[in-house]
Each structure stands twice: as structure tokens, then as C-alpha cells.
Amino acid sequence: MKRDAIGTPIARQTLIGQRVRKPDAPEKATGKTRYINDMVLPQMLTAKVLFAGRPHARIVRIATDAAEKLPGVHAVLTGKDAAGLKFGFSRDNVALKDKVRCEHDEVAAVAAETEEIARRALELIEVEYEDLPGVFSPEAGAREGAPLIHDNFPGNRSLHFEFKHGDLAAAEAASDFVADSVFRPHHVTHCCMGTSCAIADFDHKGKLTIWTQTQYPYNYKMDLAPALGMDPGDIRVIQPPVGGAFGSKLDVYPYEPIAALLAKKTGRPVKVTFTREEEFKASPTRQAAIIHMRTGCTCDGVLTFRTADVVLDNGAYTSWGPTIPVIMMRTTSGHYRVPVVDFKAQAIYTNNPYAGSFRGYGNVQTTYATAQQMDMLADMVDMDPLDFHLKNAQKSGEYTPQKSFLRECALAECLETAAKASDYSRKRREYAARRAEPGRYKKGIGLASSIHNAGGAKIHKSDGIGTILKVDDYARVTVITGASEIGQGIDAVVTLIVAEELGVPLEHVTIVNNDSDIAPWDVGVHASRTTFIAGNGTRRAARKAKAQILAAAGKMLGEAAETLELRGGFVVRDACGTPLIELERLLRRMHFQDEPELVMVTDYYEPKSEPEGAAHVSDHSAAYSHAVHVAEITVDTLTGEIKVDRITVAQDVGRIINRMGLEGQIEGGIAIGLGYALSENMRLVDGMLTNPSFRDYKLVTAPEMPPLELHFIETHCAEGPYGAKGISELPTIVIAPAIANALYNACGVRIFNPPMSPETVARAIHEARH
């Protein structure tokens, strides 16, 4: 606004709840974004990795002489070059292996002038293997006498979790009905459009700079250092634009230390880039599991207990995948009002691919079980599932058995909203009545819900974030934040909050969040925490800056600071909106006065959450949320194909910050959940992946997305920024069991071993008829 506009009142306006595009959208849409795969450094070498291509073997001999002599090759590394440099959650992984434990184990690596030379060098490396008996299921790995994957983990046991609450024997005796089922959720992978890539470079002081797509740059330094024998303080992490993550970049993976080890040996920058086939084979997966769940209720539909005995396929190494029982038990104990809980889980090493973090973090697998058993119990007591859900739904102010405090609980409102919008109860009765009628195509409708943390999760010592905010002489704002942008839209949220608080245009806000040497610490993008945590940190910093600005304005103008506000690039009287001075003019006066003053503030926000203790009893998130999905489907009973006709969503979002970003996250989360439910499946045969391509690994694509009806329930979370909650994981969690319940409504069959592929569904229908 120009100076001559002073005198015209500026009305109060808000950006909260509006549709704000991502700041990086134009460059991404026009192809100007420079991803790490596009980057080239001076004198950079290209690296390729030799993978074992077998699931379990002893390396008898490895000869690299011919590869080392190939013109253009600068270094060849093998297991001896990484010996003792253990990393990973259980310190059971190493960048280059001296024993093969899974198909994608890294046996050797080459740095060369070109990719073609590096590939030729790999072909010249001779490796002699002695194949060993393999373990390809957790049941096989747990058997007495099973081949050991790691000598220092007896019985192939990796991690163990247990939680008990209440008198199980008494609860079982009080139960009139018990649903008892075994679910086998499967391996799927993240399918990021950008394949894994890292560039490593050492300076003359021995400090490493690594460009990588990590989604947790600050803890990443701590996790990478052991793999290199370095001090974390000597590692700088730069995060280029990320071509997809979804949890897959929440750990250190061998290709990253390989790039660094090669860079150190050659004295030149080294880049490692995966092909799509390598990405399928070597990137982490969603954890496969066996879940034996039992849930009881009384004849009038009151839940009495829930037990879960979970065995996880640990794979060959321990990344974050086997830690998912921390969240699985929260769903087991907190998905509806369950008075008695008995949960135990163990992870068993196998020669299969190993799992990492994935959107939904164990809750996808658990809710597939809990939500189906809620439907099953409703049938047993002859109740409409909606009524059964409402009878057992928690209310605001309740605690779960693990002491999660449901301060604002909108579960009942979500259930009623989704059911009413989809006409759930009427359609369910109608479709069930038509189940036995002749006809190839059957309609079905299914309802499912879940609970998830919506304000981070204190699985580390801190779940906080640092923020630095400065305003220059022209009222341009720079926010230096630890919050990483991985496509989820925190850039838009931070920009919106700053503009809201300081009354500046969105385009006048710049974010710096891609360099660990510049930005302050943050624990990383996970646990539906980033809008909640970074939003609070940004708002607190912006309010500190606003207070400083208004105090200076009040002093200069002879006005009480508490009567002033920032709007439209001006300092105004809050009550009437009368502009008093342009913000940029005020800032220059502050800068050039006798006692100069710059607007530059810092903040560290730590949410009100408690660390996950050994007993697994704590209020581990600053907020919790619920979502309900109603899926309407058509089933071809001849081929088994499921067509999703419509999805109705009701989700507690606390408060809408950026409506466009919220809609995008819900839509994207549902797309991932649909793939998990219907088509995606890593087909493993004796540990070997047989479908490592988009041609054979069936993703749900844009044309296959069904119509979505989205309802956002605003509960105004007491702890969230402007009342907002984290929202991005629940859409992925809920949709698969909603479809499974719809399938039962249509055809009377249940699928406990997803995906619900045409073959699986057709077989189930055939077996039910015969």
C-alpha cells in the first residue's frame, strides 16, 4: 500500500483457513526446480553400487583389481573399507557388507568419471559366494534352530514391546462375543518419484558436506557419523528439493555413507543415484506383520477388552520399521474406549528387505485389524456399526489406558458427519439385503475410523523446533526454521502464519530451511508434527517480532503499544484500523535512530508432551485426532475387481490453516491408502523382489481416484497454532479397512491379508460359495 493511502482505515482480515498455494509451486510446475538428481558439482565423480542379488550368503572372495585398473575409475570400496562402522537403530548395519543378509546388500562400490565407466567397473568385480539357508518369514526365523541372520541376536529376535492394562481374565469372562482373527498386512514401498540420491564432498579441513533428501537433517548428522567414524559436528547437511519422502528419508541408508567414503578416498565430490529398479529393491518398505487380534464386547455392545499379539518381519537390518509397535499399541489401546488391553510385539530378523518409517507408522497395519473387528462385533450383537461405534466412542477429556489425553475428541462428530453425508446406515441395510440376489455386480458400503497423534510424538528427548525470524528495512521477512519441506506444504503454512501475524504480503516472506549449518535444530518431518510444531514456533517468533515493532512504534508515535496492530504493511490503531505509519518506514527509523534496533528474534518451541517411557505410559503427543472414512464400492464377483465409487471423509483437523494444503494432504494420503488396500504388493519369492518396476507394481494413479467428499471438523485444539492439529497420516490409515468393511457388506467375505486384489477377492468369493 502506498503512503498516500494513510488515513483510509484498513479492515481486519485473516488468511487462516484460506487457500494458499505453496511458494515453490510455480517453479515446480514450470520445471525450474533443481532437484538433487539435476545437481552437478565441479570435478564430481559418479558412483555405482554392486548389490549381492541373493538373500543370504557368505562372501568367500572378492577381487577388484580389474575394476581398479579400468581407465576413469578413481576408487573401489568393499566391506573391508567400512569394517566396524556400524549404524542403524540397532547398530546392525554397515555401508558395505562382509556377509550377505538380503538381496540388496551392498558388496562393493565404484567411483568413476562417468556412469558408463562405473557400470563397466562393477562388471569387472569378481565375487565368489557361498549361499546359506534363508529365512523368509518371521515364523521361520523364530523357530528353534533357524539360521541366524546376525550372530549377536539369538533366535533372530530384534526388538520386543509389551503393554498390559486391566484384568484380562475377568474381561474375557464378562464378554458375550469375541472377534478372533489373524491379519497379515504386507510389504509395500514408498514409490517416491525422485529416486534415492546423495552427493558427498569434503573440504580441506576434513568437514563433510552431504546433499541428500533426508527429512530429518539435524538428527541425521548424529546417525550418519558412526557410519563414517566422524564427529557429527563435522557434517553439514544440505537438503535440495525433495522428490517425495513419505517417511522413507527418516534414516541413514547405505548409499549415503558409501558416497561419503568414496569422496573421502578420492578427494572429489561423489554422487550416487539409484535407478528405478534399484530404488524398488534397496529403499525401505512398510513393515509386514502378523497380527493376532482378539476383541470382546457384551451383548449390549460395550467393548470389554482387546489383545494383540504381533510378529513383525524385521527384514535383514533394523531401521525404524520394527519400532512401529510404539504406535501400534496406542491404536490397540486407544481406538475406542477399551478398558482392558494386552499388547505384545516382537520383531524377527529375516532375509527379506528391511522396513523404515512410512506414512501412518504402524497404524495402517493396526487399524486394518481394529476397524474390521469393530464391524465384526457390531454384526455379532446385531447392531448398526454406526451405533456400535458411537456407543464406544471416547469423549473430550478422557484418557486412554496408556494415558493419552484426548483433550478435544471429535470421534462421535466425525462418525455422525460421515455417516449422514453418505447415507451410510440405509445403504448398508439395502446392500446387505441384496447380497444373495443374482447378479454379477454387488454394491457395498463400509465405515472405518482411527485415532492418531496430531501434535507430534515425543519418541526423542525433544520434539521441539528452533525458529529465527528477521525483518529487513523494507519489511521483507526471512524465516530460518528447522522445519524441512518435503512436499507436505510447511512452506505455505510458515508463510501464511508470518503474513497473518506481521500484516505483510505472502510474497514478502522468504523461508530458509535446507542447510543444517544455518537453520536451527528440529527433530524432523514425522508423526504428523510439522504444522503443529513448526506452526507454533513460527507464530511465537512472529509475535515476538510484532511486539518489538509495536513497542518501537508506540514510542515513536506517542501511542500505547497495546492499542496498535500490523495490517496491510502499516502500523494501525487496532480499534479502528487507521494507518499511522508504513511498516517499512518504521523499520528504517528503528534501524537508523541514535540507538539502532534491528528486528531479529529467536524462539524454541517444545510441545507439552511426555517421553515414551519403558512402561509405554505417557501423554506422548500434544494432541490427538480422529478420522472416519465411508467407502462405497462396486464388486465384480466374477473377476474380483473392486471399483471405489466414492469416499466420504470426516476428520478432526483442529482448525484449518491452509485449506488448499489440507485438501492436498487428504487426497494424497487417500491415494497411498488406496494402493495399500487394493493393488500395491511387493512380491517376494525367497527374499527376492519379483516386481521392481512401475509396470508390475500397481500404484493407484490420478485417473483411478474416486470422487471424494471431505468434511473438516474444527475442534480448535488448545495447544495447536490457531487451534490446528496435524492431519497428514490419518487419510492413509483409515481407507483400507473402510473398503474391507464395504467388501463384506457387498459380498459377505473378509480379507485379512491385503491387498484386496482381484485375484484375492475372487478366490474368497469362490470359496465362500463353495
C-alpha positions in Angstrom: 0.0 0.0 0.0 1.4 3.5 -0.9 1.9 6.2 1.7 -0.9 8.3 0.3 -3.3 5.7 1.5 -2.6 6.7 5.1 -5.9 7.8 6.6 -8.0 5.2 4.9 -8.9 2.6 7.5 -7.6 -0.9 6.9 -10.1 -3.6 7.9 -9.2 -6.7 9.9 -8.6 -9.7 7.5 -7.3 -13.2 8.1 -5.5 -15.7 6.0 -6.3 -18.5 8.4 -8.5 -21.1 6.6 -7.9 -19.6 3.1 -6.5 -21.3 0.1 -2.8 -20.5 -0.2 -0.6 -22.1 -2.8 2.9 -23.5 -2.0 5.6 -20.9 -2.6 7.6 -23.4 -4.7 4.6 -24.3 -6.8 5.4 -22.1 -9.8 9.0 -23.3 -10.2 7.9 -27.0 -9.8 5.0 -26.5 -12.3 7.3 -24.9 -14.9 10.2 -27.4 -14.5 12.6 -24.8 -13.0 13.1 -26.7 -9.7 16.6 -28.2 -9.4 16.3 -31.5 -7.7 19.4 -33.3 -6.4 19.3 -35.6 -9.4 19.9 -32.5 -11.5 22.9 -31.3 -9.5 26.5 -31.3 -10.8 29.5 -30.1 -8.8 32.9 -29.3 -10.2 35.1 -32.4 -10.6 32.2 -34.6 -9.4 32.6 -38.4 -9.8 29.7 -40.8 -10.4 29.3 -43.8 -8.1 27.6 -47.1 -8.6 26.9 -49.9 -6.1 27.3 -53.6 -6.6 24.4 -55.4 -4.9 24.5 -59.0 -3.9 21.5 -60.2 -5.8 21.0 -63.1 -3.4 19.3 -63.2 0.0 21.8 -65.0 2.3 25.4 -65.8 1.6 29.0 -65.8 2.9 31.4 -63.8 0.7 34.2 -66.2 0.1 36.3 -64.0 -2.2 36.1 -60.6 -3.8 38.5 -59.4 -6.4 38.6 -55.7 -7.5 41.9 -55.5 -9.3 40.5 -55.4 -12.8 37.9 -52.7 -11.9 40.6 -50.6 -10.2 42.7 -50.6 -13.4 39.9 -49.5 -15.7 40.7 -46.1 -17.0 38.4 -43.5 -15.5 37.9 -45.4 -12.2 39.1 -43.4 -9.1 38.2 -45.8 -6.3 36.7 -49.2 -5.5 35.5 -50.0 -2.0 34.5 -53.3 -0.4 33.4 -54.4 3.1 36.9 -54.1 4.5 36.7 -50.3 3.9 33.7 -50.0 6.1 34.5 -52.6 8.8 33.3 -51.7 12.2 31.4 -48.6 11.1 28.0 -49.7 12.3 24.9 -47.6 12.1 21.1 -48.0 12.2 18.6 -48.2 15.1 20.2 -51.4 16.5 23.7 -50.7 15.1 23.3 -53.8 12.9 24.0 -52.2 9.5 27.2 -51.2 7.7 27.6 -49.4 4.4 29.4 -52.2 2.6 28.9 -55.8 3.7 31.2 -58.7 4.6 28.3 -61.1 4.7 25.1 -61.0 2.6 21.8 -60.9 4.6 19.4 -59.6 1.9 19.1 -59.2 -1.9 20.1 -55.6 -1.9 23.1 -55.8 0.3 25.9 -53.5 -0.9 29.0 -55.6 -1.7 31.2 -53.1 -3.4 31.1 -49.5 -4.7 32.9 -47.7 -7.5 33.6 -44.0 -8.2 34.4 -43.1 -11.8 34.4 -40.3 -14.2 31.1 -41.4 -15.8 28.2 -43.6 -15.0 29.1 -45.8 -18.0 32.6 -46.4 -16.7 31.3 -47.1 -13.2 28.9 -49.7 -14.6 31.7 -51.4 -16.6 33.8 -51.4 -13.4 31.1 -53.2 -11.5 31.0 -55.9 -14.2 34.8 -56.5 -13.6 34.5 -57.1 -9.9 34.6 -60.9 -9.2 32.7 -62.1 -6.1 32.5 -65.7 -5.0 29.6 -66.5 -2.7 28.7 -69.5 -0.5 24.9 -69.4 -0.4 23.4 -70.0 3.1 20.0 -71.3 4.1 17.5 -68.4 4.1 14.8 -67.2 6.5 11.9 -65.7 4.6 9.1 -65.3 7.2 9.1 -64.3 10.8 7.6 -67.6 11.8 10.5 -69.4 10.2 13.0 -67.0 11.8 11.6 -67.6 15.3 11.8 -71.4 15.1 14.4 -73.2 17.1 17.5 -73.9 15.0 16.6 -71.4 12.3 19.6 -69.9 10.5 20.9 -66.8 12.3 20.9 -63.6 10.4 23.1 -61.8 12.9 25.2 -63.9 15.3 24.7 -61.4 18.1 20.9 -61.6 18.0 20.0 -65.1 19.3 16.8 -66.5 18.0 16.7 -63.8 15.3 14.9 -61.6 17.8 15.4 -57.9 17.2 13.0 -55.7 19.3 10.3 -56.6 21.8 7.4 -54.5 23.1 4.7 -55.2 25.7 1.9 -53.3 27.4 -0.8 -54.6 29.7 -3.7 -52.8 31.4 -6.5 -54.3 33.5 -7.7 -57.8 34.4 -7.8 -59.7 31.1 -9.2 -62.9 32.5 -12.1 -61.0 34.1 -12.8 -59.1 30.9 -12.8 -62.3 28.9 -15.3 -63.8 31.3 -17.5 -60.8 31.0 -17.5 -60.9 27.2 -20.6 -62.3 25.4 -18.9 -62.1 22.0 -15.2 -62.2 20.9 -13.8 -61.4 17.4 -10.7 -63.5 17.0 -8.7 -63.0 13.7 -5.2 -63.2 12.3 -4.3 -60.4 9.9 -1.3 -60.4 7.6 -0.5 -56.9 6.4 2.0 -56.9 3.6 5.2 -55.3 2.3 4.7 -52.1 0.2 7.2 -49.4 -0.7 7.1 -45.6 -0.9 7.4 -45.1 -4.6 8.9 -41.6 -4.5 9.1 -40.0 -7.9 12.7 -38.9 -7.1 14.9 -42.0 -6.7 17.4 -42.1 -3.9 20.4 -39.8 -4.4 23.3 -38.3 -2.4 26.3 -36.1 -3.1 29.2 -36.0 -0.7 32.2 -33.6 -0.6 34.9 -33.0 1.9 36.6 -29.6 2.3 40.3 -29.1 3.1 39.6 -29.2 6.8 38.0 -32.6 6.6 34.4 -31.4 7.1 31.8 -33.3 5.1 29.0 -31.6 3.2 26.4 -34.0 2.1 23.5 -33.1 -0.2 20.7 -35.6 0.5 16.9 -35.9 0.5 16.7 -36.6 4.2 13.6 -35.4 6.1 15.5 -35.1 9.4 18.7 -33.1 8.7 19.7 -32.5 12.3 19.4 -36.0 13.8 20.7 -37.3 10.5 24.1 -35.9 11.3 24.2 -37.9 14.5 23.0 -41.1 12.7 25.4 -40.7 9.8 28.5 -40.1 11.9 29.0 -43.7 13.2 28.9 -45.0 9.6 31.9 -42.8 8.8 33.8 -42.7 12.1 33.3 -38.9 12.2 32.2 -36.3 14.7 28.6 -35.2 13.9 29.8 -31.6 14.3 32.0 -32.1 11.2 29.0 -32.9 9.0 26.9 -30.4 7.1 23.6 -31.5 5.6 22.1 -29.6 2.7 18.6 -30.7 1.6 17.8 -29.9 -2.0 14.1 -30.0 -3.1 12.8 -33.5 -2.2 11.1 -35.6 -4.9 8.9 -37.5 -2.4 9.6 -39.0 1.1 6.5 -40.2 3.0 8.8 -41.4 5.8 11.4 -43.1 3.5 14.0 -40.5 4.2 13.8 -40.7 8.0 17.0 -42.7 8.5 20.5 -43.2 7.1 20.8 -45.7 4.3 24.0 -47.3 3.0 24.2 -45.4 -0.3 24.8 -42.2 1.7 27.8 -43.3 3.7 29.0 -45.0 0.5 29.1 -41.6 -1.2 31.0 -40.1 1.7 33.5 -42.9 1.9 34.2 -42.7 -1.8 34.5 -38.9 -1.6 37.0 -39.2 1.2 39.1 -41.7 -0.7 39.1 -39.8 -4.0 39.3 -36.3 -2.6 36.5 -35.3 -5.1 32.7 -34.9 -4.8 30.9 -38.2 -5.4 27.3 -38.7 -6.4 25.2 -41.9 -6.0 21.9 -42.1 -7.8 19.6 -45.2 -7.9 17.8 -46.5 -11.0 14.1 -47.2 -10.5 14.8 -50.9 -10.2 17.5 -50.2 -7.5 15.0 -47.9 -5.8 12.4 -50.7 -5.6 15.0 -53.2 -4.2 17.1 -51.0 -1.9 14.7 -48.4 -0.4 12.8 -49.2 2.8 9.4 -50.7 2.9 6.2 -50.6 5.1 6.6 -53.3 7.8 4.9 -56.6 7.1 3.4 -58.2 10.1 1.3 -61.0 11.5 -1.4 -59.6 13.9 -3.4 -62.0 16.0 -6.1 -59.7 17.5 -9.0 -60.6 19.8 -11.6 -58.0 20.8 -14.6 -58.7 23.1 -17.9 -57.0 23.9 -21.0 -57.5 25.9 -24.4 -58.4 24.4 -25.4 -54.8 24.5 -22.4 -53.7 22.5 -19.9 -52.4 25.1 -16.2 -53.2 24.4 -14.6 -55.3 27.2 -11.0 -56.0 26.0 -8.6 -56.1 23.2 -5.5 -58.2 22.8 -2.9 -58.1 20.0 0.0 -60.5 19.5 2.1 -59.0 16.8 5.1 -60.6 15.0 7.0 -58.2 12.7 9.1 -59.2 9.7 12.2 -57.3 10.8 14.0 -57.9 7.5 17.8 -58.1 7.4 18.5 -54.9 9.4 16.8 -52.7 11.9 15.7 -49.3 10.6 12.7 -47.5 12.1 10.2 -50.1 10.8 10.4 -52.5 13.8 9.8 -49.6 16.2 6.2 -49.2 14.9 4.7 -51.1 17.9 5.1 -47.8 19.8 2.2 -46.6 17.7 0.5 -49.9 17.1 -0.1 -50.3 20.9 -1.5 -46.8 21.1 -4.2 -47.8 18.5 -4.8 -51.1 20.1 -5.4 -49.4 23.5 -7.0 -46.2 22.3 -9.1 -47.0 19.2 -12.4 -46.5 21.1 -12.9 -47.0 24.8 -11.2 -50.2 25.6 -11.0 -50.9 29.4 -8.6 -53.9 29.2 -5.6 -54.2 26.9 -2.9 -56.8 26.4 -0.4 -56.0 23.7 2.9 -57.7 22.8 5.0 -57.5 19.7 8.4 -58.8 18.6 10.4 -58.2 15.5 12.2 -61.2 14.0 15.1 -61.0 11.6 14.6 -62.5 8.1 16.4 -62.3 4.8 13.7 -60.1 3.4 14.0 -56.3 2.7 14.0 -54.2 5.8 11.4 -51.6 6.6 11.7 -48.0 7.5 9.2 -45.3 8.6 6.2 -44.9 6.3 3.2 -42.6 6.5 0.9 -44.0 9.2 3.8 -45.6 11.1 2.2 -48.9 12.2 -1.3 -47.5 12.5 -2.1 -48.5 8.9 -1.5 -52.2 9.8 -3.2 -52.0 13.2 -6.3 -50.1 12.1 -6.8 -52.6 9.3 -7.4 -55.1 12.2 -9.2 -53.0 14.8 -11.6 -51.3 12.3 -12.6 -54.7 10.8 -13.2 -56.2 14.2 -15.4 -53.3 15.3 -17.5 -54.1 12.2 -17.5 -57.8 13.0 -18.6 -57.3 16.6 -21.4 -55.0 15.5 -22.7 -57.9 13.4 -22.4 -60.3 16.3 -24.5 -58.1 18.6 -26.9 -57.3 15.7 -26.3 -53.5 15.8 -25.8 -51.0 13.1 -22.0 -50.4 13.1 -22.6 -46.7 13.5 -24.5 -47.2 16.7 -21.8 -49.7 17.9 -19.1 -47.2 17.2 -21.0 -44.3 18.9 -21.6 -46.4 22.0 -17.9 -47.0 22.5 -16.6 -43.6 21.2 -14.5 -41.6 23.7 -15.4 -38.0 24.6 -13.3 -35.0 25.2 -11.4 -35.1 28.4 -10.9 -38.9 28.6 -7.6 -40.7 28.9 -6.7 -43.9 27.1 -5.2 -46.8 29.1 -1.7 -45.5 28.0 -2.6 -42.0 29.4 -3.1 -40.3 26.0 -5.2 -37.3 27.0 -8.0 -36.7 24.5 -8.4 -33.1 25.3 -10.5 -32.4 22.2 -12.2 -35.5 20.9 -14.5 -35.3 17.9 -14.8 -39.0 17.2 -18.6 -39.1 17.6 -19.0 -35.9 15.5 -16.8 -37.5 12.7 -18.8 -40.7 12.8 -22.2 -38.8 12.6 -21.0 -36.4 9.9 -19.5 -39.1 7.6 -22.5 -41.4 8.1 -25.1 -38.7 7.4 -23.3 -37.4 4.4 -23.0 -40.8 2.8 -26.4 -42.1 4.0 -24.4 -45.0 5.4 -27.0 -46.9 7.6 -29.7 -47.0 4.9 -27.3 -48.1 2.2 -25.7 -50.7 4.4 -29.0 -52.4 5.1 -30.1 -52.2 1.5 -26.8 -53.7 0.1 -26.7 -56.4 2.7 -30.3 -57.4 1.7 -29.2 -57.7 -1.9 -26.2 -59.8 -1.2 -27.8 -63.2 -2.0 -29.7 -61.9 -5.1 -28.5 -63.0 -8.6 -26.2 -60.7 -10.4 -22.5 -60.3 -11.2 -22.0 -56.8 -9.6 -22.6 -56.1 -6.0 -22.6 -52.7 -4.2 -21.2 -52.3 -0.7 -20.6 -49.5 1.8 -18.1 -49.6 4.7 -17.2 -47.4 7.6 -13.9 -47.3 9.4 -12.2 -44.9 11.8 -8.9 -44.5 13.6 -7.0 -42.4 16.1 -3.5 -40.9 15.6 -1.2 -38.4 17.2 -1.8 -35.0 15.8 0.8 -32.9 17.7 4.0 -34.9 17.2 5.2 -37.7 19.4 7.9 -37.5 21.9 9.9 -40.5 20.8 13.1 -38.5 21.0 14.4 -36.5 24.0 12.9 -33.4 22.4 10.1 -32.9 19.9 10.8 -29.1 19.6 11.9 -26.7 16.9 14.0 -23.7 16.6 13.0 -20.6 14.7 14.9 -17.4 13.7 12.9 -14.6 12.2 14.3 -11.3 10.9 12.6 -8.3 9.2 14.7 -6.1 7.0 14.5 -2.3 6.3 11.9 -2.9 3.5 9.6 -5.1 5.6 10.7 -8.3 3.9 10.7 -11.2 6.3 13.1 -14.1 6.4 12.2 -17.1 8.5 15.1 -19.5 9.2 13.4 -22.7 10.5 14.3 -26.2 11.3 11.1 -27.4 9.6 12.0 -29.3 6.4 9.9 -29.0 3.3 9.4 -32.4 1.7 6.4 -31.6 -0.4 3.9 -31.6 2.5 3.5 -27.8 2.4 5.1 -26.4 5.6 6.5 -23.6 3.4 3.0 -22.4 2.7 2.0 -22.7 6.4 5.0 -20.8 7.7 4.5 -18.1 5.0 0.8 -17.8 5.9 1.4 -17.5 9.6 4.1 -14.8 9.2 1.9 -12.8 6.9 -1.0 -13.2 9.3 0.9 -12.0 12.3 3.0 -9.2 10.7 0.5 -7.9 8.2 2.8 -8.3 5.2 2.1 -9.8 1.8 2.8 -13.6 1.4 5.3 -12.9 -1.3 7.4 -10.8 1.1 8.2 -13.8 3.2 11.2 -16.0 2.5 12.0 -19.3 4.1 15.4 -20.8 4.7 15.2 -24.4 5.9 17.6 -26.5 3.9 21.0 -26.2 5.5 22.0 -27.7 8.9 24.8 -25.1 9.2 22.3 -22.2 9.0 18.9 -23.3 10.3 18.2 -24.2 14.0 17.5 -27.7 15.2 14.4 -29.7 14.6 13.7 -33.4 15.1 12.4 -33.9 11.6 9.3 -34.4 9.5 7.4 -37.3 11.0 4.5 -38.1 13.4 2.0 -35.5 11.9 4.0 -32.9 13.8 5.3 -30.3 11.4 2.3 -27.9 11.0 1.6 -28.2 14.7 5.2 -27.8 16.0 6.7 -25.5 13.3 3.4 -23.6 13.2 3.6 -22.9 16.9 7.3 -22.0 16.7 6.7 -19.6 13.7 3.8 -17.9 15.4 5.7 -17.4 18.6 8.7 -15.9 16.8 6.4 -13.7 14.7 4.6 -12.4 17.8 8.0 -11.6 19.4 8.9 -9.6 16.3 5.5 -7.9 16.3 5.8 -7.0 20.0 9.2 -5.4 19.3 7.9 -3.5 16.3 4.8 -2.2 18.1 6.8 -1.2 21.1 9.1 0.9 18.9 6.0 2.3 17.0 4.3 3.3 20.2 7.4 5.1 21.4 7.9 7.0 18.2 4.2 7.8 17.7 3.3 8.5 21.3 0.8 5.8 21.3 0.3 2.9 23.7 1.7 -0.3 22.1 -1.2 -2.4 23.1 -3.6 -0.2 21.1 -1.6 -0.8 17.9 -1.6 -3.6 15.3 0.0 -4.5 12.0 -2.2 -4.6 8.9 -1.6 -4.3 5.2 2.0 -3.2 5.6 1.2 -0.4 8.1 1.1 0.1 11.8 -2.6 0.9 12.6 -4.8 1.7 15.5 -6.3 -1.7 16.3 -9.8 -0.5 17.2 -10.5 1.5 14.0 -7.8 0.4 11.5 -6.4 3.9 10.9 -3.0 3.7 9.4 -0.3 5.6 11.4 3.0 4.8 9.6 4.2 2.4 6.9 5.9 -0.6 8.4 9.0 -0.4 6.2 9.4 3.3 7.1 9.1 2.5 10.8 11.7 -0.3 10.4 14.2 2.1 8.7 13.7 4.6 11.5 14.3 1.9 14.1 17.5 0.9 12.2 18.9 4.4 11.8 18.0 6.0 15.1 20.6 7.0 17.7 20.3 3.6 19.4 19.9 1.4 16.3 17.4 -1.5 16.6 17.1 -4.4 14.2 14.1 -6.8 14.3 15.6 -10.2 14.7 14.2 -12.8 17.1 14.6 -16.4 18.0 12.3 -19.0 19.5 12.5 -22.6 20.6 9.1 -24.3 21.0 8.8 -27.6 22.9 5.3 -29.1 22.9 3.6 -30.2 26.0 4.1 -33.9 25.5 5.8 -36.6 27.6 8.6 -39.0 26.6 7.6 -42.6 25.8 8.7 -44.4 29.0 9.8 -48.0 29.4 6.2 -48.9 30.5 4.7 -47.1 27.5 2.5 -45.0 29.7 2.7 -41.3 28.8 0.8 -38.5 27.1 3.3 -38.8 24.2 1.6 -36.3 21.9 0.5 -32.7 22.4 -2.8 -33.5 20.5 -4.7 -36.5 19.1 -7.2 -36.7 16.3 -9.7 -39.0 14.7 -10.9 -39.6 11.2 -13.8 -41.6 9.7 -14.0 -42.8 6.1 -17.0 -44.2 4.4 -16.1 -46.2 1.2 -18.7 -47.0 -1.4 -17.7 -49.7 -3.8 -18.9 -52.0 -6.7 -17.5 -55.5 -6.7 -17.3 -57.6 -9.8 -17.9 -61.0 -8.3 -16.6 -62.8 -11.4 -13.2 -61.1 -11.6 -12.9 -59.9 -8.0 -12.2 -56.3 -9.1 -13.2 -53.6 -6.6 -14.2 -50.2 -8.0 -14.3 -47.5 -5.4 -17.3 -45.3 -6.3 -17.0 -42.7 -3.6 -15.2 -41.9 -0.4 -16.7 -39.7 2.3 -14.2 -38.3 4.9 -14.8 -36.6 8.2 -11.6 -35.6 10.0 -10.9 -33.6 13.1 -8.4 -31.0 11.9 -8.4 -28.7 14.9 -8.6 -25.7 12.7 -8.0 -25.2 9.0 -4.8 -23.2 8.4 -4.3 -23.6 4.6 -7.4 -25.1 3.1 -5.6 -25.9 -0.2 -2.7 -27.7 1.6 -5.2 -29.6 3.8 -7.2 -30.8 0.8 -4.0 -31.9 -0.9 -2.8 -33.8 2.1 -6.1 -35.6 2.5 -6.2 -36.5 -1.2 -2.6 -37.7 -1.3 -3.0 -39.7 1.9 -6.0 -41.5 0.5 -4.2 -42.3 -2.7 -1.5 -44.1 -0.7 -4.1 -45.9 1.3 -6.0 -47.0 -1.8 -2.8 -48.5 -3.2 -2.2 -50.3 0.0 -5.8 -51.6 0.1 -6.3 -52.7 -3.5 -3.2 -53.2 -5.6 0.3 -52.4 -4.2 2.3 -55.5 -3.1 6.0 -56.3 -3.1 6.0 -59.8 -4.4 8.9 -61.6 -2.6 9.9 -65.1 -3.5 12.6 -66.4 -1.2 13.6 -62.9 -0.4 13.9 -61.8 -4.0 11.7 -59.0 -5.3 10.0 -60.1 -8.5 8.2 -56.9 -9.4 10.7 -54.0 -9.1 9.1 -51.6 -11.6 6.0 -49.4 -12.0 4.9 -51.7 -14.8 4.5 -54.6 -12.3 4.0 -52.8 -9.0 0.5 -51.4 -9.3 0.1 -47.9 -8.0 -3.2 -46.1 -7.9 -2.9 -43.2 -10.4 -4.8 -40.0 -10.8 -7.5 -41.3 -13.2 -8.3 -44.1 -10.8 -9.0 -41.7 -7.9 -12.7 -41.9 -6.9 -14.8 -38.8 -6.1 -14.0 -37.5 -2.6 -16.4 -35.7 -0.2 -14.3 -34.0 2.5 -15.7 -32.7 5.8 -13.3 -30.9 8.2 -14.3 -30.9 11.8 -12.8 -27.9 13.6 -12.3 -28.5 17.4 -9.9 -25.7 18.0 -7.1 -27.6 19.7 -5.9 -25.7 22.8 -2.2 -26.4 22.1 -2.2 -26.1 18.3 -1.3 -23.0 16.2 -4.6 -21.1 15.9 -6.2 -24.3 17.1 -4.8 -26.6 14.3 -3.9 -30.2 14.6 -1.6 -32.4 12.4 -3.6 -34.1 9.7 -1.5 -35.9 7.1 -1.3 -39.6 8.3 -4.9 -40.4 9.2 -6.1 -40.3 5.5 -3.7 -43.2 4.7 -4.6 -45.1 7.8 -8.4 -45.3 7.5 -9.3 -46.1 4.0 -8.2 -49.7 3.6 -10.4 -51.1 6.4 -13.3 -49.0 5.2 -13.0 -50.8 1.8 -12.7 -54.1 3.6 -15.9 -53.5 5.5 -17.6 -52.4 2.3 -16.5 -55.6 0.6 -18.1 -57.6 3.5 -21.3 -55.6 3.1 -21.3 -56.3 -0.6 -20.3 -60.0 -0.8 -20.1 -61.4 2.8 -16.3 -62.1 2.6 -13.5 -60.6 4.6 -9.9 -60.2 3.5 -7.4 -60.3 6.3 -4.3 -60.5 4.0 -4.2 -57.3 1.9 -4.1 -56.1 -0.8 -7.7 -56.8 -1.8 -6.6 -57.6 -5.3 -8.9 -59.1 -7.9 -7.3 -62.5 -7.5 -7.6 -62.4 -3.7 -11.2 -61.2 -3.8 -12.3 -63.6 -6.5 -10.8 -66.5 -4.6 -12.5 -65.5 -1.4 -15.9 -65.2 -3.1 -15.5 -68.6 -4.8 -14.5 -70.3 -1.5 -17.4 -68.7 0.3 -19.9 -70.0 -2.3 -18.4 -73.5 -2.2 
